[in-house]
């Protein structure tokens, strides 16, 4: 019974986060910028990323405190170097419509 309660609790906590996540359009990475002072990685493409909640977002942002940040950074650089298209999942940044906070990357 204890395992079942933990599973239900995990679903209650995780499902709202999955439901709130948005997905960007698929594009090739144009540039990768790292702002050490702000502790953010920025990813741009030729066009806006087109997530439904912030269709004009020009920057994908990944905070260096995000779990797996180094792997995320490496995946972005590998995608750019190989010319692969990428799609991100996350949420629109509350501080402005030009930013999309990513927590997931899909390289195609």
GROMACS elastic network, one bead per residue, 0.5 to 0.9 nm:
[ bonds ]
;  ai    aj funct       b0    kb
    1     4     6  0.51142   500
    1     5     6  0.63287   500
    1     6     6  0.87616   500
    2     5     6  0.51696   500
    2     6     6  0.63476   500
    2     7     6  0.87336   500
    3     6     6  0.51017   500
    3     7     6  0.62165   500
    3     8     6  0.87040   500
    4     7     6  0.50556   500
    4     8     6  0.62116   500
    4     9     6  0.85442   500
    5     8     6  0.51497   500
    5     9     6  0.60779   500
    5    10     6  0.85502   500
    6     9     6  0.50341   500
    6    10     6  0.60737   500
    6    11     6  0.86132   500
    7    10     6  0.50861   500
    7    11     6  0.62365   500
    7    12     6  0.86438   500
    8    11     6  0.51200   500
    8    12     6  0.61704   500
    8    13     6  0.86561   500
    9    12     6  0.50968   500
    9    13     6  0.62387   500
    9    14     6  0.86021   500
   10    13     6  0.51729   500
   10    14     6  0.59762   500
   10    15     6  0.83099   500
   11    14     6  0.51459   500
   11    15     6  0.55907   500
   11    16     6  0.86158   500
   12    15     6  0.58374   500
   12    16     6  0.72156   500
   13    16     6  0.66276   500
   13    17     6  0.74431   500
   14    17     6  0.53539   500
   14    18     6  0.63962   500
   14    19     6  0.87766   500
   15    18     6  0.51093   500
   15    19     6  0.61020   500
   15    20     6  0.86124   500
   16    19     6  0.50403   500
   16    20     6  0.61535   500
   16    21     6  0.87315   500
   17    20     6  0.52101   500
   17    21     6  0.63542   500
   18    21     6  0.52886   500
   18    22     6  0.86288   500
   18    90     6  0.89740   500
   19    22     6  0.81886   500
   20    90     6  0.82215   500
   20    91     6  0.73246   500
   21    89     6  0.63090   500
   21    91     6  0.55340   500
   21    92     6  0.88055   500
   22    51     6  0.63538   500
   22    52     6  0.70650   500
   22    53     6  0.75403   500
   22    88     6  0.83306   500
   22    89     6  0.55184   500
   22    90     6  0.54152   500
   22    91     6  0.56754   500
   22    92     6  0.77775   500
   23    50     6  0.83690   500
   23    51     6  0.56331   500
   23    52     6  0.76814   500
   23    87     6  0.70537   500
   23    88     6  0.57810   500
   23    90     6  0.66184   500
   23    91     6  0.81329   500
   24    27     6  0.88197   500
   24    49     6  0.54080   500
   24    50     6  0.54731   500
   24    52     6  0.77036   500
   24    55     6  0.83968   500
   24    86     6  0.89725   500
   24    87     6  0.56606   500
   24    88     6  0.54579   500
   24    89     6  0.64539   500
   24    90     6  0.85019   500
   24   100     6  0.86766   500
   25    48     6  0.85261   500
   25    49     6  0.55208   500
   25    50     6  0.55285   500
   25    51     6  0.66140   500
   25    86     6  0.82356   500
   25    87     6  0.59420   500
   25    88     6  0.78158   500
   26    49     6  0.77819   500
   26    85     6  0.60501   500
   26    86     6  0.53243   500
   26    88     6  0.79695   500
   26   106     6  0.88909   500
   26   107     6  0.89949   500
   26   108     6  0.86091   500
   27    30     6  0.88067   500
   27    45     6  0.65218   500
   27    46     6  0.78864   500
   27    47     6  0.81574   500
   27    49     6  0.77586   500
   27    84     6  0.82554   500
   27    86     6  0.55080   500
   27    87     6  0.67256   500
   28    44     6  0.87543   500
   28    45     6  0.61098   500
   28    46     6  0.76951   500
   28    79     6  0.79411   500
   28    80     6  0.70250   500
   28    83     6  0.63841   500
   28    84     6  0.60534   500
   28    86     6  0.61135   500
   28    87     6  0.88569   500
   29    32     6  0.75443   500
   29    43     6  0.68245   500
   29    44     6  0.60204   500
   29    46     6  0.77878   500
   29    76     6  0.78024   500
   29    77     6  0.86737   500
   29    79     6  0.71903   500
   29    80     6  0.52512   500
   29    81     6  0.88867   500
   29    83     6  0.74520   500
   29    84     6  0.78444   500
   29    85     6  0.69563   500
   29    86     6  0.71699   500
   30    43     6  0.75085   500
   30    44     6  0.54533   500
   30    46     6  0.61696   500
   30    80     6  0.71776   500
   31    42     6  0.81296   500
   31    43     6  0.58585   500
   31    44     6  0.52516   500
   31    45     6  0.67776   500
   31    80     6  0.77595   500
   32    41     6  0.71993   500
   32    42     6  0.58137   500
   32    44     6  0.66137   500
   32    76     6  0.78336   500
   32    77     6  0.74024   500
   32    80     6  0.82339   500
   33    40     6  0.83480   500
   33    41     6  0.57658   500
   33    43     6  0.64299   500
   33    44     6  0.84536   500
   34    37     6  0.89800   500
   34    38     6  0.86655   500
   34    39     6  0.74471   500
   34    40     6  0.58951   500
   34    42     6  0.61375   500
   34    43     6  0.88161   500
   35    38     6  0.54587   500
   35    39     6  0.56865   500
   35    40     6  0.53967   500
   35    41     6  0.63801   500
   35    42     6  0.78774   500
   36    40     6  0.67393   500
   36    41     6  0.84468   500
   36    64     6  0.89515   500
   37    40     6  0.81164   500
   38    41     6  0.89250   500
   38    63     6  0.85598   500
   39    62     6  0.87113   500
   39    63     6  0.60939   500
   39    64     6  0.54281   500
   39    65     6  0.78808   500
   40    61     6  0.64218   500
   40    62     6  0.56491   500
   40    64     6  0.56867   500
   40    65     6  0.87221   500
   41    60     6  0.79440   500
   41    61     6  0.56055   500
   41    62     6  0.51037   500
   41    63     6  0.63678   500
   41    64     6  0.71427   500
   41    73     6  0.75777   500
   42    59     6  0.59148   500
   42    60     6  0.54810   500
   42    62     6  0.66645   500
   42    63     6  0.89561   500
   42    99     6  0.89771   500
   43    58     6  0.83977   500
   43    59     6  0.55705   500
   43    61     6  0.65815   500
   43    62     6  0.85266   500
   43    76     6  0.80476   500
   44    47     6  0.80205   500
   44    48     6  0.81351   500
   44    49     6  0.82589   500
   44    58     6  0.62481   500
   44    59     6  0.52456   500
   44    60     6  0.65190   500
   45    48     6  0.69666   500
   45    49     6  0.73678   500
   45    58     6  0.74543   500
   45    59     6  0.80221   500
   46    49     6  0.89170   500
   46    58     6  0.88363   500
   47    50     6  0.83318   500
   47    56     6  0.86445   500
   47    57     6  0.89845   500
   47    58     6  0.70674   500
   48    51     6  0.86394   500
   48    55     6  0.67483   500
   48    56     6  0.52037   500
   48    57     6  0.53701   500
   48    59     6  0.77558   500
   48    98     6  0.84898   500
   49    54     6  0.83623   500
   49    55     6  0.64599   500
   49    56     6  0.68027   500
   49    57     6  0.56982   500
   49    58     6  0.60953   500
   49    59     6  0.75420   500
   49    60     6  0.78201   500
   49    87     6  0.86233   500
   49    88     6  0.88046   500
   49   100     6  0.82172   500
   50    53     6  0.83204   500
   50    54     6  0.66452   500
   50    56     6  0.60614   500
   50    57     6  0.66882   500
   50    58     6  0.86172   500
   51    54     6  0.53770   500
   51    56     6  0.79221   500
   51    57     6  0.75385   500
   51    89     6  0.88472   500
   51    91     6  0.85806   500
   51    92     6  0.78066   500
   51   100     6  0.80284   500
   52    55     6  0.54685   500
   52    92     6  0.89537   500
   53    91     6  0.80824   500
   53    92     6  0.63410   500
   53    97     6  0.85410   500
   54    57     6  0.55980   500
   54    91     6  0.88254   500
   54    92     6  0.59374   500
   54    93     6  0.84152   500
   54    96     6  0.88400   500
   54    97     6  0.54877   500
   54    98     6  0.73979   500
   54    99     6  0.78828   500
   54   100     6  0.74763   500
   55    58     6  0.87061   500
   55    97     6  0.79680   500
   55    98     6  0.86345   500
   56    97     6  0.65825   500
   56    98     6  0.61348   500
   56    99     6  0.85264   500
   57    60     6  0.76231   500
   57    92     6  0.80834   500
   57    96     6  0.84750   500
   57    97     6  0.55508   500
   57   100     6  0.61812   500
   58    97     6  0.84636   500
   58    98     6  0.51547   500
   58    99     6  0.62599   500
   58   100     6  0.79676   500
   59    98     6  0.61342   500
   59   100     6  0.62301   500
   59   101     6  0.86007   500
   60    88     6  0.79787   500
   60    98     6  0.86664   500
   60    99     6  0.59111   500
   60   101     6  0.60075   500
   60   102     6  0.63254   500
   61    93     6  0.86375   500
   61    99     6  0.64880   500
   61   100     6  0.58584   500
   61   102     6  0.60220   500
   62    65     6  0.84349   500
   62    66     6  0.70201   500
   62    69     6  0.75332   500
   62    72     6  0.83408   500
   62    73     6  0.85042   500
   62   100     6  0.85975   500
   62   101     6  0.59444   500
   62   102     6  0.56808   500
   62   103     6  0.71439   500
   63    66     6  0.54871   500
   63    69     6  0.74595   500
   63   101     6  0.80326   500
   63   102     6  0.86360   500
   64    67     6  0.80815   500
   64    68     6  0.87639   500
   64    69     6  0.56308   500
   64    70     6  0.79415   500
   65    68     6  0.84996   500
   65    69     6  0.68600   500
   66    69     6  0.53662   500
   66   103     6  0.75972   500
   67    70     6  0.84690   500
   67    72     6  0.89919   500
   67   103     6  0.88013   500
   68    71     6  0.53847   500
   68    72     6  0.61398   500
   68    73     6  0.86699   500
   69    73     6  0.60384   500
   69    74     6  0.85399   500
   70    73     6  0.50599   500
   70    74     6  0.61595   500
   70    75     6  0.86070   500
   71    74     6  0.50082   500
   71    75     6  0.61004   500
   71    76     6  0.86368   500
   72    75     6  0.51103   500
   72    76     6  0.62719   500
   72    77     6  0.87037   500
   72   103     6  0.85816   500
   72   104     6  0.80570   500
   72   105     6  0.75223   500
   73    76     6  0.52277   500
   73    77     6  0.62795   500
   73    78     6  0.86358   500
   74    77     6  0.51424   500
   74    78     6  0.60534   500
   74    79     6  0.85454   500
   75    78     6  0.50752   500
   75    79     6  0.60904   500
   75    80     6  0.85776   500
   75   105     6  0.79786   500
   75   107     6  0.80572   500
   76    79     6  0.51530   500
   76    80     6  0.62086   500
   76    81     6  0.86329   500
   76    86     6  0.82742   500
   76   105     6  0.80514   500
   76   107     6  0.84762   500
   77    80     6  0.50821   500
   77    81     6  0.60461   500
   77    82     6  0.85562   500
   78    81     6  0.51007   500
   78    82     6  0.60943   500
   78    83     6  0.83972   500
   78    84     6  0.83644   500
   79    82     6  0.53043   500
   79    83     6  0.59066   500
   79    84     6  0.50103   500
   79    85     6  0.69474   500
   79    86     6  0.71871   500
   79   107     6  0.66289   500
   79   108     6  0.86041   500
   80    83     6  0.51377   500
   80    84     6  0.64775   500
   80    85     6  0.81513   500
   80    86     6  0.89301   500
   81    84     6  0.79481   500
   84   107     6  0.65378   500
   84   108     6  0.60170   500
   85   106     6  0.84109   500
   85   107     6  0.59633   500
   85   108     6  0.54127   500
   86   105     6  0.67846   500
   86   106     6  0.54896   500
   86   108     6  0.60199   500
   87   104     6  0.84128   500
   87   105     6  0.58812   500
   87   106     6  0.51741   500
   87   107     6  0.67022   500
   87   108     6  0.81430   500
   88   100     6  0.88662   500
   88   101     6  0.89113   500
   88   102     6  0.59860   500
   88   103     6  0.74609   500
   88   104     6  0.55898   500
   88   106     6  0.62512   500
   88   107     6  0.88685   500
   89   100     6  0.88335   500
   89   101     6  0.81910   500
   89   102     6  0.55424   500
   89   103     6  0.60643   500
   89   105     6  0.64267   500
   89   106     6  0.82591   500
   90   100     6  0.70563   500
   90   101     6  0.55679   500
   90   103     6  0.51762   500
   90   104     6  0.65868   500
   91    94     6  0.86606   500
   91   100     6  0.59121   500
   91   101     6  0.53155   500
   91   102     6  0.65947   500
   91   103     6  0.82995   500
   92    95     6  0.87976   500
   92    96     6  0.81008   500
   92    97     6  0.70539   500
   92    98     6  0.85879   500
   92    99     6  0.64071   500
   92   101     6  0.59031   500
   92   102     6  0.85087   500
   93    96     6  0.58750   500
   93    97     6  0.67128   500
   93    98     6  0.79284   500
   93    99     6  0.53982   500
   93   100     6  0.52588   500
   93   101     6  0.57182   500
   94    97     6  0.75620   500
   94    99     6  0.84650   500
   94   100     6  0.89680   500
   95    98     6  0.88023   500
   95    99     6  0.80348   500
   96    99     6  0.60926   500
   96   100     6  0.87858   500
   97   100     6  0.77171   500
  102   105     6  0.75277   500
